[in-house]
Amino acid sequence: MALTRQQEATDWLLDLIANEQRHAADAHEALCRTAPSAATLDRLKQLGRPCI
């Protein structure tokens, strides 16, 4: 993800996961591989999809 748009990209991926879109599993994997922030990790836990 480009650093200048990282938050927008993270929000978009979280939205895919939250709405159980077709690529939710790929979005989850992408987020978990990017050394996500504490806020992103918390949001993933809230969605029931924590990084393992």
Backbone bond lengths (Angstrom), bond angles and torsions (degrees), N, CA, C in turn:
res aa  C-N    CA-C-N  psi(-1)  N-CA   C-N-CA  omega(-1)  CA-C   N-CA-C  phi
1 M - - - 1.445 - - 1.526 109.08 -
2 A 1.279 115.11 138.01 1.456 119.18 177.30 1.525 109.15 -66.59
3 L 1.309 116.02 135.85 1.456 120.03 -176.81 1.523 113.17 -63.34
4 T 1.315 117.54 -28.91 1.455 119.56 -178.33 1.524 112.76 -73.79
5 R 1.297 117.63 -20.56 1.464 121.65 -178.91 1.512 111.29 -123.40
6 Q 1.324 116.79 21.95 1.454 120.44 -173.99 1.527 112.50 -61.22
7 Q 1.335 118.07 -43.27 1.462 119.47 -178.68 1.523 111.47 -64.52
8 E 1.322 117.06 -41.22 1.466 120.56 178.25 1.527 110.80 -63.28
9 A 1.323 116.35 -40.73 1.462 120.40 178.74 1.527 110.78 -66.15
10 T 1.329 116.75 -42.02 1.466 120.84 178.18 1.515 110.18 -61.81
11 D 1.328 117.06 -45.42 1.466 120.93 178.77 1.528 111.40 -60.15
12 W 1.324 116.24 -40.85 1.458 120.80 -179.90 1.524 110.78 -64.56
13 L 1.341 116.48 -43.83 1.463 120.05 178.85 1.525 111.10 -65.13
14 L 1.332 116.99 -40.64 1.469 120.20 177.25 1.527 110.89 -62.84
15 D 1.327 116.55 -36.69 1.467 120.53 177.67 1.524 110.94 -64.62
16 L 1.327 117.17 -40.52 1.469 120.25 176.71 1.528 110.44 -59.48
17 I 1.313 115.88 -42.53 1.465 120.53 -179.47 1.521 110.34 -68.44
18 A 1.319 117.48 -45.77 1.461 121.94 -177.31 1.524 111.87 -61.95
19 N 1.318 116.37 -36.07 1.464 120.46 -177.94 1.523 112.79 -95.17
20 E 1.336 115.66 9.01 1.462 122.16 177.87 1.525 111.89 49.08
21 Q 1.327 113.88 47.06 1.453 119.90 177.94 1.529 109.71 -69.26
22 R 1.303 115.62 168.91 1.459 122.53 -175.81 1.523 112.61 -54.98
23 H 1.315 117.75 -34.15 1.462 121.10 -176.17 1.528 112.35 -103.82
24 A 1.323 117.35 25.50 1.464 121.23 -178.09 1.529 112.20 -59.84
25 A 1.317 117.39 -40.98 1.467 120.20 -179.94 1.528 111.01 -64.25
26 D 1.324 116.60 -40.38 1.463 120.52 177.79 1.518 110.96 -67.08
27 A 1.328 116.79 -39.32 1.462 121.19 178.21 1.524 110.05 -63.20
28 H 1.317 116.61 -42.57 1.467 121.17 178.88 1.523 110.19 -61.43
29 E 1.298 117.48 -46.57 1.461 121.18 179.92 1.528 110.78 -61.83
30 A 1.324 116.61 -42.92 1.465 120.49 -179.92 1.524 110.90 -61.05
31 L 1.322 116.97 -44.77 1.460 120.05 179.87 1.524 111.74 -64.65
32 C 1.297 116.70 -43.91 1.463 120.11 -176.73 1.522 112.33 -67.64
33 R 1.316 117.74 -23.64 1.467 121.24 -179.68 1.529 113.42 -88.32
34 T 1.346 117.65 -2.38 1.462 120.01 -174.76 1.519 113.40 -102.29
35 A 1.323 118.14 17.90 1.470 121.59 -175.03 1.528 109.09 52.95
36 P 1.334 116.81 64.51 1.466 120.80 -173.59 1.526 112.87 -64.41
37 S 1.323 114.36 154.22 1.458 120.76 178.12 1.528 109.75 -69.28
38 A 1.326 115.53 166.95 1.468 120.69 177.67 1.528 110.47 -60.12
39 A 1.325 116.87 -38.10 1.471 120.72 179.65 1.532 110.85 -63.92
40 T 1.320 116.67 -41.12 1.467 120.44 178.85 1.519 110.35 -67.75
41 L 1.323 117.02 -41.68 1.465 120.29 177.50 1.534 110.84 -61.30
42 D 1.326 116.54 -41.46 1.469 120.43 177.61 1.521 111.22 -62.71
43 R 1.332 116.48 -42.78 1.471 120.20 -179.95 1.527 110.70 -64.40
44 L 1.318 117.10 -40.30 1.459 120.04 177.76 1.528 110.84 -63.16
45 K 1.324 117.05 -39.39 1.466 120.24 176.51 1.516 110.78 -63.55
46 Q 1.332 117.13 -41.83 1.463 121.21 178.29 1.532 111.30 -61.03
47 L 1.310 115.74 -33.35 1.466 120.71 -179.97 1.531 111.73 -81.62
48 G 1.329 116.28 -2.71 1.458 119.87 -178.56 1.504 113.86 77.09
49 R 1.319 117.08 20.62 1.468 123.03 -178.03 1.524 110.70 -131.09
50 P 1.340 118.49 57.90 1.471 119.15 -178.43 1.521 111.67 -66.68
51 C 1.326 114.90 155.20 1.458 120.33 172.91 1.515 107.99 -73.43
52 I 1.309 115.62 139.60 1.470 119.77 -179.18 1.509 109.36 -104.80
